Amino acid sequence: MNFLKRKWKLLSFLSCIALVVGLAAVWMIGSGLCAACPKVIGDLPADLHGETVEFKSGSGAKLRGWFISGQKSRGAVILMHGVRGNRTGMLGRARFLNAAGHSVLLFDFQAHGESEGQRITFGFLESKDAAAAVEFVRTKLPGEKIAVLGASLGGAAALLADPPLKVDGLILEMVYPTIRQAVSDRLAMKLGPLGRIFTPLLTLQLKLRIDCGPEDLRPIEKVRDLKIPKFFIAGTEDRHTTFSEAQELFQAAAEPKQFWAVEGAGHIDLHGFSQAIYEQRVLEFVATVLK
């Protein structure tokens, strides 16, 4: 009997240790996901003729970027990068859009690149950056039409803006429907399907880390009411935002809308993956909304 008691106590002790270690590990994962991603960017590449710009965001951060002028009355496209990226990841898109005559703004979200900011917030504060970018372009190009192209975090930030962005069209690449799904997908990638059971342990950290909850990070709720033209792009092999989740977001969206499935693409630079078709389809959409 005493042996069984000692064995039970030992198992209980080991279970408590395992729980503490597990919670600490999940907390560290959360710390890594939210950690700022600063990087010295430097000057605009010589083949692009523009200027370095700064503007203040409602997120509290001063944002840095590049503005490239286009032809009068051709409108502007604001490029919004993905999580842990920066404006340089959008240079390829800036080149073909500007070559078509459009003005282009590329900028670093708060806590990314050369912009200020303490932590990544998965679209919560970044949505305020998106609104500030639109206001900057409106001041720079009064009367011109504006489209936004957002990849992953960039698309989520564009959708989460409150009030909705005053733009004429949205291109949304690989955008998560809800933060719970985004976290669950990433845990499954790292730990296998059973990793999804840890999703609540990460989403519960949101309030402590970035002062918002999972209910504040649901682009799928916002997209239902946006009546402007929307172009959704998703890779069929994406594991960060699964293809079925991309379809779910598209189905929830109000008209007008269109969807392009990029066969064989994962959660990558879709422009680089299918450059010629990507440029053709994006330019067709942009020409329609900025005409």
Buried (B, 14 or more C-beta within 10 A) or exposed (E): EEEEEEEEEEEEEEEEEEEEEEEEEBBEBBEEBBEBBBBEBEEBEEEBEBEEBEBEBBBEBBBBBBBBBBEEEBBBBBBBBBBBBBBBBBBBBBBBBBEBBBBBBBBBBBBBBBBBBBBBBBBBBBBBBBBBBBBBBBEBBEEBBBBBBBBBBBBBBBBBBEEBBEBBBBBBBBBBBBBBBBBBBBBBEEEEEEBBEBBBBBBEBBEEBBEBEBEBBBBBBBBEEBEBBBBBBBBEBBEBBBBEBBBBBBEBBEEEBBBBBBEEBBBBBBBEBBEEEBBEBBBEBBBBBBE
